Amino acid sequence: MATVLERMAGVVQAVKPGDLPPEVLHETRRRLLDGLGNMVGGSAAPTVRSVYAAVGTGGPASLAGDARRATPADAALANCTALRYLDYMDGHPGPYPCPPSLVIPAALAVAEAEHRSGAELATAIALGYEIDIRLQVASGDPDITAHGWSGSSNLGMAVPAALSVLLDLDTEQLAHALAVSTVHSPTLDASGRGQMAPSKSCVDGMVAQSAVTATLLARAGLRGKLSAYEGDDGFLAGVARAYDEDVLLAPVERFRVLDVYTKQYNAVKCAQSAVGSALRLRSRIGDLDDIAGITLSLAERDYRNQSSDAEARRRPSNRDTANHSVLYCLAAAFVAGRLQADQFGPDRLADPRIHALVDRTRLAPDPELSGFWPGANPARVHIRLRSGAELEDTTIHFPGHPRNPVSDADLADKFRSLAEPVLGTDRATAVIETVAALETLPDVGALIHLVTVPEESRR
């Protein structure tokens, strides 16, 4: 009988460029635009510049927001780090975080190096999302994060699936690419716990870098262990523990890229609903000092997650820890009346107004809200004013959730907010227009060129 990885390769190979239904192509373009915005928006960060300096030594692939070039594998690392840095990227509602948009930098790097078309890139991205999300929704309970593994591990199978279109792999070559990558892709979640390390931004990129290398090796003839998924010493036994193979290996019918959310607020997934409620309530409060106390109710799983590392979440010392803290994000949104990428600088992290609100907020689990999880991350914000009055707001499907999607215009505005400070208005507009006509593009190099910045422009 064929192994799981051989059957997964068959599922991927059954989808060809040109097979994407119009609604899937449209959503794939939206995912690409959001991913490019995050790549460019994160490109100036110190962590990202360190990665660029290390790998930008020449090659056929571009680095976003920069003039340097790199090998496809190294460009995947660098651009994934840029995309991941702000933690403003899309995701999929589900039991644990594994942002599928991190397949985009790997697909872009290989598409540029191989001079592939926009239609081929779109198919690659849709397939990468498909496998990444299937690994999430088919996972057992407890999922891989409960065993100390990062959801970024899923990229080890998602990236080869995406690249198979761009490298003209046959089913056997893809199966071996998956086999090689599956062995080397599992990565620990240690950098995402407590006060988070700057290297957290590199986690997805290092998996993607390895997966690109594995795929190129398989194309060149390297053979892997095809039972690397289900063997006694394989991914299932060592990392996943349990998976629903019917979900994992079903033929592609309704593409899962249609079920992805867009972050309207620069915060972790389970903070999106809380921030939405906070911003609605803020207009009903004259002075934030009038707030005597806040109760933030979450689904049980989100409550448990946010109750761990309590000291770090109440006093985050860096951007990553702050935008993973629903307490910080809630308070910062109350203070600023918004929660975008500029709300996580040192001045904000030390803001006594934010600290005061965090200290007046308590977390609580809510069985009613738990009924919506994992398809949603609902939140209820209850405010008690010093006057004795009480205010409350509940959000089930936050703005940007697939059941409450953002418009194309709002998505373009988000892209502009991230890209224009780096690219300028004209180039940002050109990116939006080029992505909108992605399937007509004969060579994606024309798109990638628009998100690079000549060295003299950075001085």
C-alpha atoms as one frame of an Amber mdcrd trajectory, in Angstrom:
protein
   0.000   0.000   0.000   1.236   3.504  -0.777   2.518   5.488   2.198   0.843
   8.638   3.519   3.437  10.869   1.857   2.997   9.090  -1.483  -0.769   9.547
  -1.249  -0.333  13.198  -0.227   1.835  13.700  -3.294  -0.958  12.249  -5.419
  -3.505  14.651  -3.918  -1.258  17.609  -4.740  -0.378  16.400  -8.224  -4.061
  16.114  -9.149  -4.341  19.928  -9.093  -2.914  21.659 -12.148  -2.335  25.322
 -13.054  -5.595  26.617 -14.433  -7.661  24.389 -12.096  -8.368  27.125  -9.549
 -12.033  28.218  -9.547 -12.528  31.999  -9.849 -13.308  32.462  -6.157 -10.179
  30.513  -5.174  -7.993  32.519  -7.535  -9.454  35.727  -6.113  -8.765  34.681
  -2.527  -5.267  33.503  -3.424  -4.526  36.948  -4.848  -5.770  38.473  -1.585
  -3.504  36.179   0.425  -0.542  37.137  -1.751  -1.204  40.866  -1.337  -1.478
  40.522   2.443   1.702  38.434   2.528   3.631  40.961   0.443   2.465  43.780
   2.720   3.749  41.940   5.762   7.056  41.122   4.054   7.693  44.727   3.070
   6.360  46.110   6.351   8.676  43.894   8.379  11.732  44.347   6.174  13.308
  47.210   8.169  13.226  45.451  11.544  16.621  44.786  13.187  16.008  41.032
  13.344  15.169  40.958   9.644  18.143  43.125   8.696  20.412  40.670  10.520
  19.048  37.797   8.444  19.360  39.825   5.242  22.995  40.594   6.060  23.725
  36.926   6.628  22.129  35.529   3.458  22.015  38.411   0.971  25.229  37.444
  -0.767  23.850  36.910  -4.250  21.564  34.585  -6.145  18.468  34.475  -8.344
  15.911  35.454  -5.659  15.087  38.905  -4.258  14.764  40.105  -0.681  11.676
  42.220   0.051  12.333  45.874   0.820  16.006  45.511  -0.093  18.414  45.476
  -3.029  20.231  42.254  -2.113  19.632  38.833  -3.607  20.042  35.304  -2.325
  19.587  31.647  -3.189  15.947  30.484  -3.224  16.343  28.661   0.094  18.015
  31.631   1.767  15.474  34.056   0.292  12.723  31.862   1.776  14.380  32.222
   5.198  14.855  35.977   4.868  11.433  36.843   3.458   9.645  34.494   5.863
  11.369  36.313   8.715  10.215  39.650   7.294   6.639  38.380   6.820   6.543
  36.865  10.314   8.163  39.748  12.179   5.111  41.951  12.737   2.833  38.977
  13.490   0.231  40.698  11.325  -0.120  37.847   8.809  -3.196  35.778   8.004
  -4.097  32.444   9.547  -6.701  29.736   9.754  -9.222  29.225  12.577  -8.226
  26.023  14.266  -6.751  24.347  17.316  -3.254  25.839  17.094  -1.435  28.583
  15.157   0.327  27.634  11.920   0.056  30.643   9.592  -0.213  29.231   6.056
   0.972  32.516   4.512   4.533  31.488   5.362   4.498  29.296   2.232   4.381
  32.492   0.149   8.046  33.561   0.512   9.273  30.102  -0.495   6.930  30.012
  -3.482   7.949  33.528  -4.542  11.666  32.754  -4.308  11.436  29.629  -6.434
   8.970  31.187  -8.889  11.351  34.095  -9.437  14.388  31.846  -9.862  12.527
  29.570 -12.289  10.792  32.413 -14.212   7.351  30.949 -13.584   4.044  32.598
 -14.427   1.527  34.256 -12.158  -0.966  31.448 -12.774   1.594  28.873 -11.648
   2.430  30.924  -8.569  -1.262  31.170  -7.657  -1.660  27.394  -7.901   1.463
  26.858  -5.813   0.202  29.172  -3.071  -3.269  27.565  -3.011  -1.694  24.084
  -2.674   0.690  25.211   0.045  -2.226  26.647   2.023  -4.180  23.449   1.432
  -1.599  21.132   2.963  -0.669  23.476   5.817  -4.308  23.867   6.862  -5.097
  20.159   6.453  -2.297  19.333   8.870  -3.872  21.715  11.361  -7.517  20.651
  11.104  -6.677  16.929  10.928  -4.555  17.070  14.072  -5.321  15.093  17.154
  -6.238  16.388  20.592  -3.923  17.311  22.240  -2.301  18.819  19.145   1.398
  19.137  18.350   1.866  22.342  20.372   0.861  20.474  23.519   3.892  18.248
  22.943   6.252  21.218  22.658   6.354  21.416  18.851   5.658  24.563  16.836
   2.878  24.782  14.264   5.603  26.053  11.930   6.537  22.386  11.528   3.638
  22.058   9.073   5.608  24.074   6.514   7.842  21.042   6.089   5.074  19.400
   4.076   3.281  22.514   2.817   6.316  24.058   1.113   7.214  21.004  -1.043
   3.541  20.781  -2.047   3.645  24.399  -3.227   6.998  24.065  -4.991   5.983
  20.957  -6.922   4.096  23.174  -9.383   7.014  25.562  -9.827   9.671  22.869
 -10.233   7.631  20.521 -12.473   8.013  17.631 -10.040   6.365  14.340 -10.830
   4.520  12.390  -8.143   7.554  10.307  -7.196   9.826  13.322  -6.885   7.264
  15.144  -4.733   6.829  12.128  -2.477  10.575  12.067  -1.861  10.683  15.829
  -1.331   8.005  15.387   1.330   9.916  12.464   2.823  13.190  14.365   3.111
  11.526  17.503   4.443   9.255  15.712   6.924  12.260  14.275   8.720  13.947
  17.653   9.104  11.003  20.043   9.535   9.724  19.522  13.114  10.785  22.507
  15.197  10.378  23.293  18.878   8.014  25.946  20.233  10.512  27.106  22.873
  11.088  30.579  21.390   7.341  31.234  21.551   7.033  30.756  25.309   7.490
  33.322  28.123   9.346  36.492  27.141   9.823  35.613  23.487  13.231  35.633
  21.841  13.947  37.639  18.658  14.722  34.334  16.957  11.006  33.526  17.087
  10.633  35.534  13.882  12.998  33.096  12.168  11.225  29.880  13.145   9.007
  29.595  10.075  11.784  30.777   7.799  14.229  28.134   8.952  11.661  25.405
   8.323  10.874  26.896   4.898  14.581  27.181   4.087  15.081  23.506   4.877
  11.947  22.525   2.935  13.104  24.411  -0.173  16.463  22.643   0.053  14.768
  19.267   0.495  12.604  19.864  -2.569  15.545  20.913  -4.738  17.487  17.855
  -3.572  14.603  15.565  -4.477  14.363  17.137  -7.917  18.072  16.405  -8.344
  17.522  12.739  -7.463  17.877  12.456  -3.682  15.552   9.852  -2.206  14.042
   9.984   1.259  12.293   7.572   3.593   8.772   7.384   2.207   7.421   6.052
   5.512   8.758   9.121   7.353   5.209  10.079   8.278   3.666   6.883   9.671
   6.672   4.752  10.581   7.446   3.764  14.170  10.044   6.518  14.249   8.159
   8.932  11.992   6.339  12.254  12.210   3.104  10.706  13.478   4.748   8.849
  16.357   7.251  11.505  17.351   5.418  14.767  16.736   1.741  14.560  15.848
   0.653  11.523  17.921  -2.686  11.435  16.042  -4.112  12.549  12.696  -7.334
  12.039  10.763  -5.972  10.655   7.501  -9.361  10.949   5.794  -9.101  14.727
   6.223  -5.416  14.816   5.398  -5.638  12.802   2.175  -9.056  13.564   0.690
  -9.101  14.855  -2.908  -9.138  18.643  -3.133 -12.713  19.775  -3.654 -13.284
  23.040  -1.783  -9.913  24.769  -1.411  -9.143  25.655   2.191  -7.586  28.981
   1.266 -11.209  30.174   1.245 -11.347  29.637   5.014  -8.461  31.929   5.982
  -8.769  34.998   8.193  -7.113  38.402   7.761  -5.821  40.245  10.803  -7.366
  43.689  11.084  -5.473  44.293  14.318  -1.778  43.656  14.887  -2.304  41.001
  17.529  -2.357  37.265  18.089  -5.424  35.440  16.775  -7.207  35.079  20.108
  -6.865  38.831  20.749  -8.670  39.867  17.541 -12.152  39.482  19.038 -11.162
  41.095  22.332  -9.709  44.135  20.570 -12.800  44.452  18.375 -15.021  44.556
  21.461 -12.677  46.965  23.249 -12.749  49.442  20.383 -16.557  49.399  20.281
 -16.756  49.956  24.047 -14.142  52.700  24.078 -16.487  55.182  22.400 -18.886
  54.763  25.330 -16.293  55.656  27.990 -15.382  59.281  28.622 -12.161  58.782
  30.595 -10.239  55.521  30.864  -9.533  56.343  34.506 -13.271  55.813  35.075
 -12.733  52.071  34.504 -12.722  50.270  37.848 -12.222  46.816  36.411 -12.367
  44.720  33.241 -13.292  41.063  32.923 -12.119  39.478  29.699 -13.844  36.160
  29.043 -12.409  33.714  26.503 -13.000  30.200  25.284 -11.434  27.667  27.670
  -8.522  26.817  25.363  -7.639  30.471  24.752  -8.008  31.178  28.472  -5.555
  28.396  29.343  -3.101  29.620  26.751  -3.255  33.224  27.929  -3.104  32.266
  31.617   0.265  30.584  31.133   3.416  32.695  31.336   1.307  35.177  33.306
   4.135  37.537  34.283   5.394  37.840  30.697   1.903  38.477  29.364   1.195
  41.192  31.926   4.543  42.950  31.453   5.830  42.034  27.989   9.368  43.261
  27.356   9.371  43.061  23.557   7.111  43.219  20.505   6.592  39.474  20.064
   5.573  38.916  23.670   3.287  41.963  23.600   1.327  41.072  20.494   0.888
  37.535  21.831  -0.599  38.926  25.055  -4.337  39.494  24.845  -4.097  41.552
  28.064  -1.563  43.948  26.571  -3.399  44.164  23.241  -6.717  44.896  24.941
  -5.207  47.667  27.082  -3.177  49.162  24.215  -6.305  49.298  22.046  -8.211
  51.089  24.802  -5.418  53.663  25.194  -4.743  54.346  21.508  -8.163  53.671
  20.012  -6.496  51.364  17.481  -4.033  48.480  17.382  -1.686  48.555  14.418
   1.990  47.849  13.864   3.196  51.008  15.618   1.701  50.099  19.002   4.561
  47.867  20.167   7.548  50.190  20.499   9.475  50.645  23.783   7.422  53.722
  24.693   4.194  51.741  24.447   5.565  48.730  26.321   6.455  51.069  29.197
   3.260  53.163  29.034   1.832  53.467  32.578  -1.690  53.897  31.166  -1.457
  50.471  29.508   0.009  48.934  32.664  -2.793  50.378  34.767  -5.475  48.852
  32.553  -3.690  45.495  32.420  -3.581  45.466  36.227  -7.331  46.134  36.374
  -8.143  43.284  33.975  -8.827  39.692  34.906  -9.159  36.721  32.563 -11.981
  34.230  32.856 -13.005  31.077  30.947 -16.519  31.045  29.516 -18.246  27.727
  28.677 -20.646  29.478  26.297 -17.760  30.941  24.300 -15.953  27.599  24.338
 -18.705  26.182  22.170 -17.491  28.291  19.235 -13.865  27.126  19.497 -11.825
  26.170  17.411 -13.833  27.599  14.504 -13.749  30.992  16.204 -11.868  32.732
  19.013 -14.682  34.651  20.708 -14.279  37.161  23.514 -16.537  39.011  25.915
 -15.332  42.274  27.451 -17.189  43.383  30.602 -16.331  46.775  32.073 -17.278
  48.027  35.514 -17.047  51.820  35.840 -16.280  53.630  39.082 -19.807  55.035
  38.948 -21.155  51.497  39.252 -22.350  51.358  35.648 -21.469  48.291  33.615
 -20.760  47.880  29.898 -20.344  44.695  27.893 -19.587  43.654  24.334 -19.153
  40.203  22.802 -17.418  39.344  19.530 -17.740  35.857  18.065 -16.327  36.279
  14.555 -13.807  39.104  14.597 -13.462  41.500  11.629 -11.418  39.567   9.083
 -12.691  36.120  10.104 -13.840  34.092   7.062 -17.404  34.501   8.323 -16.849
  38.254   8.660 -14.326  38.940   5.872 -12.548  42.174   5.072 -13.324  43.828
   1.754 -10.810  44.075  -1.061 -10.634  47.818  -0.404  -9.849  47.312   3.293
  -7.207  44.732   2.417  -5.614  47.179  -0.024  -5.626  49.851   2.698  -3.841
  47.478   5.064  -1.272  46.732   2.359  -0.688  50.434   1.776  -0.226  51.102
   5.495   2.574  48.520   5.572   4.159  49.026   2.162   4.014  52.734   1.393
   6.564  53.774   4.064   9.076  51.488   2.318   8.029  51.474  -1.346   6.282
  54.803  -1.762   2.760  55.375  -3.044   3.396  54.723  -6.738   5.123  51.388
  -6.217   2.558  50.254  -3.658  -0.200  51.048  -6.162   1.665  49.113  -8.856
   1.900  46.061  -6.573  -1.855  46.154  -5.894  -2.609  46.390  -9.621  -0.147
  43.629 -10.558  -1.474  41.213  -7.943  -5.031  41.912  -9.135  -4.007  40.614
 -12.573  -1.713  37.866 -11.274  -2.937  35.117 -13.594  -1.996  37.196 -16.663
   1.613  37.693 -15.544   4.045  35.719 -17.756   6.930  35.988 -15.279   6.481
  36.759 -11.578   9.848  38.507 -11.584   7.977  41.643 -12.634   5.981  41.511
  -9.397   8.978  40.730  -7.182  10.890  43.665  -8.654   8.182  46.009  -7.378
   8.781  45.038  -3.732  12.560  45.464  -3.834  14.238  48.745  -2.985  17.438
  49.976  -4.643  20.277  50.396  -2.155  20.528  54.151  -2.766  16.857  54.538
  -1.801  17.506  53.042   1.637  20.215  55.540   2.569
